[in-house]
């Protein structure tokens, strides 16, 4: 009983299955656990519909259970052990294997991170797995729970790609809104906190672009040789989803360029402000030179000091120094560069 409660608290069953669904024509998706999934697979070709099984690879027993109970391609298990995060989609006999990077489920856009989703699909089975909760998978599960109809595992994969594009588009839209705020503050000459905000947003977008940018190329390569078990309509929707994802990535690249230009503008403003400060300090230092020179000369304990016996010699020197300093200051600040 304690072990069962521990597995439930961990978010998956003893096999590491987080959730599973059985899809049949004309019926809403039915939830299944690992035992029911094995019973369905044991029926072979007599089983109706297809299965979607989503696993938690952080579970210690998950990989072992998959190797013992599921007849997945060896390349799938190799991708688990090698830890590669490079996006790729490839064929392995009748299977379609994919390594897809997705955004971790988080509420702060500035803290969005990337995790990897492993996918194996054929005509009757879709197996997905991750280490950390992902936004796109959560959106796909919500669609399944609403009773959306799916013809095949490829249709589920297409929906996943659309959800992934939606998540990325939301990040781009939210980031663009924050960049607009920074730009408004920049126009008001308020640049104190803008540099840190833009730096944080740019780091997130660069990380997303670096890991997600190879995905459209991998998808287009797959479209040149789609799986034979995929429906023609699903392949067409797959193509549209790939194009939509590529458009969102282009928007992300444009937003990155915009952030870069704003950072350069802020750097120029900071540099200009620093130059003005240094110029002012330089002028003040130069204006202080006459006073220091006069004080140095008249502080010498030698004979022949001018105006030493004059009754108003001190005030004469004060007038001369003040007049010279004022004239130099007027000349310096009048010629101050913009």
N, C-alpha and C positions, 0 to 999 in steps of 0.2 A: 504493500500500500504506500509506504514511504517513497519507494522508487517511482511509482506511478505519479504521485503528487509532484515529485521533483521534476519529472519529464514535462508534466503539464505546465508547471511554473516556468520551465525553460522555454516554452512556446512551441514544442513539437512533441511527437510521440516517441516511443522507444527506438524507432527506426530513423529518427531525425526528420520525419515528414511533418512539415508545418501545416499543410492542407493539401487536399486532392479533390478532384472533381471528375465525374463521369458524364460524358456528353453523348446523348442519343438523339436521333432525329425526332422532332415533334414533341420533345419533353424538355423541361428546364434542367439545368445541370444539377447533378446529385452529389453531395459531399461524400467522400470515401476516406477511410483510414488505410494504413499500410496493409492490414490483414485483408480488407476488402479488395484493395488494389491487386494483391497477389492472387486472390481467388479469381478476379476478372482476367488477369493475364494468363492464368492456368487454363482458361477455356479456349485460348488461342483464337482461331478464326471464327469460332462460334459466338464469341462475345460481340455484342452490338456496340457501335459508337467508338469513342476513343477516350483516353484518360489524359488528364493533366495532373502531374505530381510535382509539388514544390517542396524542396528540401532545405534544411539548415545545415550547411557544411561545417559550421562551428561545433555541431554536435559530434561527440567523440565516436559514436557508433554508426554515423551516417554512411561514411564511405565503405566501411566494412559490410554493412547491410546491403548496399547497392551492389557490391561485387558478388555477394553471395546469392542475391535474389533477382537481380535485374541483369538481363543480357544486353548491356550497353557496349558500344565499341570501346576498344582499348584506348583509343585516342582521347576519349572523354576522361578516363581516369588519369591519363598522363597529363592532361591539362590541369587537373586538380593538384597533382604533386609538383608540377614545375612552377606553379605560382605566377605564371606569365599574365600580365594585364593587357597585352597587345590585342586589339580588336581583330577578330577574324571569324569568318564563316566559311565552312568547307564541307565537302561531301565525304562520307565514309560508307561505302556500299549503299544501302537503302536509307542510311541515317543522314541527318543534317546536324552538324555540330557547330556551335557558335560560342564565342567568348565576347560578351558585350559589357561595356562599361556603363554604369548608370549612377545616378545621384543618390546618395544615402538619404533616407527619410529624416529630415531635420526641418525646424521651423524658422531658422535664421538663414537667409540667403548668403550672408557673408561667411557663414561657417559651413557651407555646402561642401561635401567631400565626395569622392568617387569610390565606388566599390564595384566588384566584378560579378557578373551574372553568367553562369555556365548553363548552356542549353544543349539538349539532345532531343531530336524530333524525328519521327517517321510517320507513316500513314496512320498509326493507331495509338501513338504515345507521344506525349510531350513531357520531358523531364527538365525542370529548372532548379537551380540551386544557388545560394548565395551565403555569405558569411554575416553580412549586416543587412538590416531591413532597407529595402530600396523603394523609391517613390513609384516608379513605373509599375512594378509588380503589384504594389498595393492598389494602384488605380485599376489594373487589369482584374484583380480579384474582386474589386467593387463592381465592375461591369458584369462579371460572372455571377455574383450574388444577386444582381438585379435581374438576372434571367436572360441576358443577351444571348442570341443564338450564334453558334460558331460551327462552320461546316467541317473543319479539319484542324489538326494541330498547326498547320501553316496559317490558318485564319487567326488563331490565337497569337502566333508570333507576329503577324502583321499588326494586330491590335496593340501588342506590347510595344512595337516600334512607334506607333502613333502616340501612345501614352508617353513614351520616352521623349518624343518631339514636343508634346504638350508641356511636359515638365521643364524641358530646356527653354521653351518659349516663355514660360512663366518666369523663369530665372532671368532671362534677357529683358522681359518687360519690367520686372521689379528693379533690376539693376539700372535700366534706362531711366526709370522714375527717380532713383536716387542720384543718378548722374545729372539729371535736370535740376535737382535741388542744389547740387554742388555748383553747377554752372550759374544758377541764379545768385548764389552767395558770392561767386567769383566776380560777377558783374557789379556787385555791391562793394567790391574791394575787401571782402571778408575771406581771407585765405588761411586763417589760423588752423582750422580743423579739416580743410578740404584735402590737403595732401595725404593725411592718414586715411581718410575715407576712400579716396581714389586708389590708393595703394592696396587697400584691403580688397576692394572690388576687382581690381585688375588681377590680383593673385588668384582669386576664385575663377575668373573667366579664362585666364591662361591655362589653369589646371584642367578646366573643362574642355577647352579647345584642344589641348595636347592629347587627351585621352579619347575624346569623341570624334575628332576630325577624321581619323582613318575609317570610321564606320561606313559612311556612304560609299567609299570606294569598294569596301568589302561586299557591301550589299549589291552594288551594280555588277560586280564580278559574278555573284551568285545568280543574278537575273539573266546573265548571258547563258547560264546552264541551270535552270530551275529544277527542283526535284520532280521526278516523274509522277510521284503520288500527289502532287499539288494540283488543285483545281485551277482552271484557267482564270476564273474570276479572282481567286486568291492571289495568283501571281500578278495580275494586273493591279490589285490593291496593294500588293507588296511593292510594286514599282512606284505607285503614287506615294506610299508612306516613305519610301527612300528619298524621293524628290522633296517631300515636305521637310524631312530631316535635314537634307542638304541646304534648303532655304534658311532654316533656323540657324544652322551653323554659319551661313553667310552673314546673317544678322548679328550673330555673336562676334564675328570678325570685325564687322563695321563698328560695333559698340566698343570693341577693344581699341580700334584706331581712334575713335572719338575720345576715349579715356586718355590715350597716349597724348593726343593734342592738348587736352586740358591740363595734363601734368606738365607738359612743356610750357604752356602759358603761365601756370602757377610758378614754375621754376624761373621763368623770365621776370615775373613780377617780384619774386623774392630777391632775385639778383639785382633788379633795379632798386628795390628798397635798400638793399645792403650797400649798393654803390652810393646812394644818396646819403646814407648815414656816414659812410667813410669820407665822403666829400665834405660834409659838415664838420666832422671832427678835424679834418685836415685844415679847413679854413680857420677854425677856432684856434688850432695850434699855431698857424701862421700869424694870426692877429695877436697872439700873446707874445710873439717874438720881440716887438719893440719894447714892451714893458720889461721883459727879462733882460734885454740888452742894456737899457738905460739903468735898470737897477744894478746890473753887474758893474757898469762903468763907474757909477757914482758911489758904489760900495767899496771901491778901492781906497785904501788908506795912503794915498800919495798926494803930493802937493800939486797945486795948479788946477784943482777941480773947478770947472766953470760954475759961476753963480754961487760959489761958496760963501761970499760975503754980501751977496745981494739980499735985501730984506724980504723980498718976495720970490726968491729963487725956487722954492719948493712948488709954489703955485704956477710959476712959469713952466716948470717941467711937467706938471700935471696937465696943464693946458696943451702943451706940445704933444705929449703922448696920447692924450684923449682925442685930440684932433686927428693925429695920424692914424690912430686905430679906427676911428669912425670913418675916415675917408677910405681906408683899406677895406673895411667891412662892407661899406656901400658898394665899392667897386667889385668886390668878390661876389656878393649875393646878387648884384644886378646882372652879372654875367653867368649866373648859375645855370647849368644845362637842365633841360626838362627831363 
